[in-house]
Amino acid sequence: MTTLSPAMSDRQPATTVRRKVRVVSRRRRRIENALIAYSFIAPNFLGFAVFTLGPILFAFALAFMHWDGSNPIEFAGLDNFWRLFEDRAFIDAFWNTIIYTAVSVPLTLACALGLAILLNQKIFGRDFFRTAMFFPYVASLVAVAVVWNMVFNPEMGPVNMLLYTIGIPPEDLPGWAADRHWAMVTVILFGIWKSMGYYMVIYLAGLQGINSELYEAAGLDGANAWQKFIHVTLPQLAPTTFFVTVMLTIQSFKVFDQVYMITQGGPGTSTLVLVYHIYNEAFISWDLGYSSMIALVLFLLVLVVTVVQFRRQRED
């Protein structure tokens, strides 16, 4: 049986103490670093909690209430939900939003991709045309909407004057925003024109990331331009296309500004969309509970579509 000398027995407790001190010191530094990190995060998180998360949760709760903004809040249960099926304006707004999304998303995607491929070539004035195509996205919505209404004025706009010049009789000229049969077309065209420049820039970034050796190998195999586009460009742009599709879909479901500036949901309910209907119910009729229920339906609709898109992408 071994025995520790007095010197060794004194050294062991000292070593243990130093080890404990180092452990405590490291733990204290980790806590201090965490507190410093949280102190930087706290203002942003506090702003998010107060101005974003809080209103979202309140809106979800308000969907099951009756409230006009002044009188006491009353519990409504599912009254606001059942009211949706009796509200003809909501049904029109729902289908108008679906139609707008189903038409504008593929057309905007196709226009953005076509412009990106064209302006990715070495052509004269390429930088100017890139800037010109991107300008509508950053331009003031009010200004471009006013110009758009003037250009598509059914009586004296240059578009109808051009159509009349090429032989279309006056009675067959489209009424654009003033005609319930053409109003949605006008809104869709405006949305495509204003958004395609932004997504063109995203596609340009994707195109410039494609390895040129893939095109050289395809050329050696005898592929023409169309075959290179189908078998090289599109597969290589699949992640970019997925991102653009998701962003375009969410943007289309939330469409409001061009409807407000061009048609105000009319004529009748021909261009009434869900977000504009929420605006009418919340700030015109002051039925905050019912407008929150419409917002909840819109949230669930966007969520379902986005989840489906992500699952399709994962399967592909």
C-alpha positions as CSV (number, residue, x, y, z in Angstrom):
1,M,0.0,0.0,0.0
2,T,1.5,3.3,-1.1
3,T,1.3,6.5,0.9
4,L,1.5,10.0,-0.4
5,S,4.2,12.3,0.9
6,P,3.1,15.6,2.5
7,A,4.4,17.4,-0.6
8,M,2.4,15.3,-3.0
9,S,-0.7,15.5,-0.9
10,D,-0.4,19.3,-0.9
11,R,0.2,19.4,-4.6
12,Q,-2.9,17.4,-5.5
13,P,-5.5,19.7,-3.8
14,A,-3.7,22.7,-5.5
15,T,-4.0,21.1,-8.9
16,T,-7.6,20.3,-8.3
17,V,-8.3,23.8,-7.3
18,R,-6.6,25.2,-10.4
19,R,-8.6,22.9,-12.6
20,K,-11.8,24.0,-11.0
21,V,-10.8,27.6,-11.4
22,R,-10.1,27.1,-15.1
23,V,-13.5,25.3,-15.6
24,V,-15.3,28.2,-13.8
25,S,-13.3,30.7,-15.8
26,R,-14.2,29.1,-19.2
27,R,-17.9,28.8,-18.1
28,R,-17.9,32.5,-17.2
29,R,-16.3,33.5,-20.6
30,R,-19.0,31.4,-22.4
31,I,-21.7,33.1,-20.4
32,E,-20.2,36.6,-21.1
33,N,-19.9,35.8,-24.8
34,A,-23.4,34.6,-25.0
35,L,-24.7,37.7,-23.2
36,I,-22.7,39.9,-25.6
37,A,-24.2,38.0,-28.6
38,Y,-27.7,38.2,-27.2
39,S,-27.3,41.9,-26.5
40,F,-26.7,42.4,-30.2
41,I,-29.6,40.2,-31.2
42,A,-32.0,41.6,-28.7
43,P,-33.0,44.9,-30.4
44,N,-33.8,43.1,-33.7
45,F,-35.6,40.2,-31.9
46,L,-37.6,42.7,-29.8
47,G,-38.6,44.6,-32.9
48,F,-39.6,41.4,-34.6
49,A,-41.6,40.3,-31.6
50,V,-43.4,43.6,-31.1
51,F,-44.1,44.6,-34.7
52,T,-44.3,41.3,-36.6
53,L,-44.8,38.2,-34.4
54,G,-47.2,39.9,-32.0
55,P,-49.5,41.3,-34.7
56,I,-49.5,37.9,-36.5
57,L,-50.6,36.0,-33.4
58,F,-53.1,38.7,-32.6
59,A,-54.5,38.5,-36.1
60,F,-54.8,34.7,-35.8
61,A,-56.7,35.1,-32.6
62,L,-58.8,37.9,-34.0
63,A,-60.0,35.6,-36.8
64,F,-62.3,34.0,-34.2
65,M,-63.6,37.3,-32.8
66,H,-66.0,40.1,-33.6
67,W,-64.3,43.5,-33.4
68,D,-64.8,46.8,-35.1
69,G,-61.8,48.5,-33.6
70,S,-63.7,50.5,-31.0
71,N,-66.2,48.3,-29.2
72,P,-65.2,45.4,-26.9
73,I,-64.0,42.2,-28.6
74,E,-66.5,39.4,-28.6
75,F,-65.8,35.7,-29.2
76,A,-67.3,34.6,-32.5
77,G,-66.2,31.0,-32.7
78,L,-66.4,29.8,-36.3
79,D,-68.9,32.4,-37.4
80,N,-66.3,34.3,-39.5
81,F,-65.3,31.0,-41.1
82,W,-68.8,30.0,-42.1
83,R,-69.4,33.5,-43.4
84,L,-66.7,33.0,-46.0
85,F,-68.9,30.5,-47.9
86,E,-71.8,33.1,-48.0
87,D,-69.6,36.0,-49.1
88,R,-69.7,36.3,-52.9
89,A,-67.0,38.9,-52.9
90,F,-64.6,36.5,-51.1
91,I,-65.3,33.7,-53.5
92,D,-64.6,36.0,-56.5
93,A,-61.5,37.3,-54.8
94,F,-60.3,33.8,-54.1
95,W,-60.7,32.7,-57.7
96,N,-59.3,35.9,-59.1
97,T,-56.2,35.4,-56.9
98,I,-55.8,31.8,-58.2
99,I,-56.2,33.0,-61.8
100,Y,-53.7,35.8,-61.4
101,T,-51.2,33.5,-59.8
102,A,-51.7,30.7,-62.4
103,V,-51.2,33.1,-65.3
104,S,-48.6,35.6,-64.1
105,V,-46.2,33.1,-62.5
106,P,-45.3,31.1,-65.6
107,L,-45.4,34.1,-67.9
108,T,-43.2,36.2,-65.7
109,L,-40.8,33.2,-65.3
110,A,-40.7,32.8,-69.1
111,C,-40.1,36.5,-69.8
112,A,-37.4,36.8,-67.2
113,L,-35.6,33.7,-68.5
114,G,-35.9,34.8,-72.1
115,L,-34.5,38.3,-71.2
116,A,-31.7,36.8,-69.2
117,I,-30.6,34.5,-72.0
118,L,-30.8,37.3,-74.5
119,L,-28.9,39.8,-72.4
120,N,-26.3,37.2,-71.4
121,Q,-25.1,37.4,-75.0
122,K,-22.4,39.8,-76.1
123,I,-24.6,42.3,-77.8
124,F,-24.3,46.1,-78.3
125,G,-25.7,48.1,-75.4
126,R,-26.2,45.1,-73.2
127,D,-25.6,47.0,-70.0
128,F,-28.2,49.7,-71.0
129,F,-30.8,47.1,-71.8
130,R,-30.2,45.3,-68.5
131,T,-30.7,48.6,-66.7
132,A,-33.8,49.4,-68.7
133,M,-35.4,46.0,-68.0
134,F,-34.6,46.3,-64.3
135,F,-35.8,49.9,-63.9
136,P,-39.6,49.2,-63.6
137,Y,-39.0,47.0,-60.6
138,V,-37.3,49.9,-58.6
139,A,-39.4,52.7,-60.1
140,S,-42.2,54.3,-58.0
141,L,-45.4,52.3,-58.3
142,V,-47.6,55.3,-58.3
143,A,-45.6,56.9,-61.2
144,V,-45.5,53.7,-63.4
145,A,-49.2,53.0,-62.6
146,V,-50.2,56.5,-63.8
147,V,-48.1,56.0,-67.0
148,W,-49.6,52.5,-67.5
149,N,-53.2,53.9,-67.2
150,M,-52.3,56.5,-69.8
151,V,-50.7,54.0,-72.2
152,F,-53.7,51.6,-71.9
153,N,-56.4,54.3,-71.9
154,P,-59.2,52.8,-74.0
155,E,-60.1,56.1,-75.7
156,M,-56.8,57.9,-76.4
157,G,-54.1,55.5,-75.3
158,P,-51.3,54.7,-77.7
159,V,-51.9,51.0,-77.5
160,N,-55.5,51.2,-78.8
161,M,-54.4,53.8,-81.3
162,L,-51.9,51.4,-82.7
163,L,-54.5,48.6,-82.8
164,Y,-56.8,50.9,-84.6
165,T,-54.1,51.8,-87.1
166,I,-53.5,48.1,-88.0
167,G,-57.1,47.7,-88.8
168,I,-59.1,46.7,-85.7
169,P,-62.4,48.5,-85.7
170,P,-63.2,50.8,-82.7
171,E,-66.0,48.6,-81.4
172,D,-63.6,45.7,-81.1
173,L,-60.8,47.6,-79.3
174,P,-60.3,46.3,-75.8
175,G,-61.4,48.5,-72.9
176,W,-58.5,47.4,-70.7
177,A,-58.9,48.4,-67.1
178,A,-62.4,49.9,-67.8
179,D,-63.7,46.6,-69.2
180,R,-64.5,43.7,-66.8
181,H,-63.3,41.2,-69.5
182,W,-60.0,42.9,-69.9
183,A,-59.3,44.4,-66.5
184,M,-57.5,41.2,-65.1
185,V,-55.5,41.0,-68.3
186,T,-54.3,44.6,-67.7
187,V,-53.4,43.9,-64.1
188,I,-51.5,40.7,-65.1
189,L,-49.6,42.5,-67.9
190,F,-48.6,45.3,-65.5
191,G,-47.4,42.7,-62.9
192,I,-45.3,40.9,-65.5
193,W,-43.8,44.1,-66.8
194,K,-42.9,45.4,-63.4
195,S,-41.4,42.1,-61.9
196,M,-39.7,40.4,-64.8
197,G,-36.6,42.7,-64.6
198,Y,-35.8,41.6,-61.0
199,Y,-36.1,37.9,-61.8
200,M,-34.1,38.5,-65.0
201,V,-31.2,39.6,-62.8
202,I,-31.5,36.4,-60.7
203,Y,-31.5,34.3,-63.9
204,L,-28.4,36.2,-65.2
205,A,-26.6,35.2,-62.0
206,G,-27.6,31.6,-62.6
207,L,-26.6,31.6,-66.2
208,Q,-23.1,33.0,-65.4
209,G,-22.6,30.2,-62.9
210,I,-23.0,27.5,-65.6
211,N,-19.7,25.8,-66.6
212,S,-18.9,26.7,-70.2
213,E,-17.4,23.2,-70.6
214,L,-20.8,21.7,-70.5
215,Y,-21.8,23.7,-73.7
216,E,-18.5,22.7,-75.3
217,A,-19.1,19.0,-74.6
218,A,-22.7,19.3,-75.9
219,G,-21.4,21.0,-79.1
220,L,-18.9,18.1,-79.6
221,D,-21.8,15.7,-79.3
222,G,-23.6,17.6,-82.1
223,A,-26.2,19.4,-80.0
224,N,-27.8,22.5,-81.6
225,A,-28.8,25.6,-79.7
226,W,-32.2,24.3,-78.7
227,Q,-30.8,21.0,-77.4
228,K,-28.2,22.9,-75.4
229,F,-31.0,24.9,-73.8
230,I,-33.1,21.9,-73.0
231,H,-30.4,19.5,-71.8
232,V,-27.8,21.9,-70.3
233,T,-29.3,25.3,-69.5
234,L,-32.6,24.3,-67.9
235,P,-31.2,21.5,-65.7
236,Q,-28.4,23.7,-64.5
237,L,-30.9,26.5,-63.7
238,A,-33.2,24.2,-61.8
239,P,-32.3,25.6,-58.3
240,T,-32.7,29.1,-59.7
241,T,-36.0,28.3,-61.3
242,F,-37.3,26.8,-58.1
243,F,-36.3,29.9,-56.1
244,V,-37.9,32.2,-58.7
245,T,-41.1,30.1,-58.8
246,V,-41.5,30.1,-55.0
247,M,-40.9,33.8,-54.7
248,L,-43.2,34.6,-57.7
249,T,-46.0,32.4,-56.2
250,I,-45.9,34.1,-52.8
251,Q,-45.7,37.6,-54.5
252,S,-48.7,36.8,-56.7
253,F,-50.8,35.6,-53.9
254,K,-50.1,38.8,-52.0
255,V,-50.8,41.1,-55.0
256,F,-52.4,44.3,-53.9
257,D,-50.6,47.5,-55.0
258,Q,-51.2,47.3,-58.8
259,V,-54.9,46.3,-58.2
260,Y,-55.3,49.3,-55.9
261,M,-53.6,51.7,-58.4
262,I,-55.1,50.5,-61.6
263,T,-58.6,49.0,-61.0
264,Q,-59.5,49.2,-57.3
265,G,-60.8,45.7,-57.7
266,G,-63.2,46.6,-60.4
267,P,-65.1,46.8,-62.6
268,G,-67.4,45.0,-60.2
269,T,-65.3,42.3,-58.7
270,S,-63.5,41.3,-61.8
271,T,-60.0,42.1,-60.4
272,L,-60.9,41.8,-56.7
273,V,-58.1,39.8,-55.0
274,L,-57.8,38.4,-51.5
275,V,-55.5,41.1,-50.1
276,Y,-57.6,43.9,-51.5
277,H,-60.7,42.2,-50.0
278,I,-58.9,42.1,-46.7
279,Y,-58.2,45.8,-47.1
280,N,-61.8,46.6,-47.8
281,E,-63.1,44.5,-44.9
282,A,-60.5,45.8,-42.4
283,F,-60.2,49.5,-43.3
284,I,-63.4,50.3,-45.2
285,S,-66.0,48.2,-43.4
286,W,-64.0,48.0,-40.1
287,D,-64.8,44.3,-39.7
288,L,-61.4,43.3,-38.3
289,G,-62.4,39.9,-37.2
290,Y,-63.7,38.8,-40.6
291,S,-60.7,40.4,-42.4
292,S,-58.4,38.4,-40.1
293,M,-60.2,35.2,-41.1
294,I,-59.6,36.0,-44.7
295,A,-56.0,36.7,-43.9
296,L,-55.8,33.3,-42.1
297,V,-57.2,31.6,-45.2
298,L,-54.6,33.3,-47.4
299,F,-51.8,32.3,-45.1
300,L,-52.9,28.7,-45.2
301,L,-53.3,28.8,-49.0
302,V,-49.8,30.2,-49.4
303,L,-48.4,27.7,-46.9
304,V,-49.9,24.7,-48.7
305,V,-48.7,25.8,-52.1
306,T,-45.2,26.4,-50.8
307,V,-45.0,23.1,-49.0
308,V,-46.2,21.3,-52.2
309,Q,-43.5,23.1,-54.2
310,F,-40.8,22.1,-51.8
311,R,-41.9,18.5,-51.8
312,R,-41.9,18.5,-55.6
313,Q,-38.4,19.9,-55.7
314,R,-37.2,17.3,-53.2
315,E,-38.7,14.5,-55.3
316,D,-37.1,16.0,-58.5
